[in-house]
């Protein structure tokens, strides 16, 4: 049985991104570093969920990529 991911928390960087998948009960399912291409592929193949990331220069680009695949995007201000 596959575990459903309810949220992807993404820490954006230049070359690699840290992605943390969280289940519906709040448990961390995985936490791994991904390349740009692999992040784009993950967003495309992942069933719709919440995608949270810090609001920064590239978050708008990645937010649009996630929205194209049906995800709900939440940008978190850096102060939090």
QUIZIJO-V435226 format. One record per residue. RES is the residue in one letter. PSI is psi in degrees with one decimal (* if undefined). OMEGA is omega in radians with two decimals (* if undefined). NEAR is the number of other C-alpha atoms within 12 Angstrom. Layout:
# QUIZIJO-V435226
RES_PSI_OMEGA_NEAR / RES_PSI_OMEGA_NEAR
This chain:
# QUIZIJO-V435226
X_128.8_3.14_3 / X_140.8_3.12_7 / X_133.1_-3.12_16 / X_132.3_3.09_22 / X_126.5_3.13_26 / X_-22.7_-3.14_25 / X_140.8_2.97_32 / X_120.9_3.07_40 / X_123.2_-3.03_36 / X_127.3_3.02_40 / X_111.2_-3.05_31 / X_144.9_3.07_29 / X_-170.3_-3.11_21 / X_-50.6_-3.03_14 / X_-37.7_3.13_15 / X_151.7_-3.06_18 / X_139.9_3.07_27 / X_124.4_-3.10_25 / X_127.3_3.11_30 / X_121.4_3.12_29 / X_132.4_-3.09_31 / X_134.9_3.12_24 / X_174.4_-3.11_20 / X_-27.4_-3.13_16 / X_5.2_3.09_13 / X_2.8_3.13_16 / X_144.1_3.09_17 / X_119.9_-3.13_20 / X_-39.8_3.00_21 / X_160.2_3.13_21 / X_105.2_-3.05_18 / X_160.4_3.09_20 / X_136.7_3.13_22 / X_151.2_3.06_24 / X_172.2_3.11_20 / X_-47.4_-3.09_23 / X_-40.6_-3.13_16 / X_-34.9_3.09_19 / X_-44.5_3.11_31 / X_-41.4_3.13_25 / X_-40.0_3.12_17 / X_-44.3_3.13_29 / X_-33.2_-3.14_35 / X_-38.4_-3.04_21 / X_-16.2_-3.10_16 / X_131.8_3.02_25 / X_156.0_-3.04_23 / X_138.2_3.14_22 / X_-176.8_3.06_28 / X_133.0_3.07_30 / X_114.5_-3.10_37 / X_138.0_3.10_31 / X_158.3_3.11_33 / X_136.8_3.11_25 / X_115.2_3.12_22 / X_-172.2_-3.06_20 / X_-43.0_-3.07_16 / X_-7.1_-3.10_21 / X_-30.5_3.13_29 / X_-39.9_3.09_20 / X_-51.6_-3.10_19 / X_-30.3_3.06_36 / X_-41.7_3.09_33 / X_-38.5_3.09_21 / X_-45.4_3.14_24 / X_-41.6_-3.14_33 / X_-34.9_3.10_25 / X_-27.7_-3.12_17 / X_12.5_3.02_23 / X_5.0_-3.13_19 / X_152.8_3.02_27 / X_118.9_-3.05_25 / X_135.3_3.07_30 / X_118.9_3.10_24 / X_126.0_-3.09_29 / X_127.7_3.10_19 / X_145.6_-3.09_13 / X_-25.2_-3.14_12 / X_-22.8_3.14_8 / X_*_*_8
